Amino acid sequence: GIQVEQSPPDLILQEGANSTLRCNFSDSVNNLQWFHQNPWGQLINLFYIPSGTKQNGRLSATTVATERYSLLYISSSQTTDSGVYFCAVERGSGTYKYIFGTGTRLKVLA
Amino acid sequence: DGGITQSPKYLFRKEGQNVTLSCEQNLNHDAMYWYRQDPGQGLRLIYYSQIVNDFQKGDIAEGYSVSREKKESFPLTVTSAQKNPTAFYLCASSTAGRSGNTIYFGEGSWLTVV
């Protein structure tokens, strides 16, 4: 089945620094999403981005579907950005079966 | 406010007992999901449902059961057959459309077996 790998597994930043998180997937996908899980467990959808580039404030994401990877950029990081970032891809098309990567645990220091 | 409500937030269960986790959404979404998350791990799919009165097993369905009698509700029962049920359980929903199957999550339920 499709494999989803995220890197780095852990990341520590000083407040104000920029970072890039990567998501690699082993097969073509029709649906890719990025999520942020805060320290209390709540998962928030950041981007639906099967291809191309999107931006939302300090966050942006790029998916290069032909090369099977997606990047999440965080600029001017804040302590509230701490948590775990997951990418998820849909297995097949219209299956509703999403596979989550193992996540990148981010800690932003004040 | 629109969203997904899970209850209870925290639940303790004795070994051998069944327990049901509630999930209600008022987003008018067709699809609903249950995921399990173990500490420091990613999410694994337990069950999902695309329409009322229909649901499919995910990757780790053994020891769990669900029902989808109403569009808004998708309760999960953790049965005594589940060997290691202590985990964080997340309910989610989505709808297909021009923006794709964007997934929204509830706040989760912590289940501890004592």
Interface residues (C-beta under 8 A of the other chain):
Chain A: N31 Q33 F35 W40 G41 Q42 L43 I44 N45 Y48 P50 F86 A88 E90 G94 Y96 K97 Y98 I99 F100 G101 T102 G103
Chain B: A31 Y33 Y35 Q37 Q41 G42 L43 R44 L45 Y48 Q50 G58 F88 L90 A92 S94 A96 S99 G100 N101 T102 I103 Y104 F105 E107 G108 W110
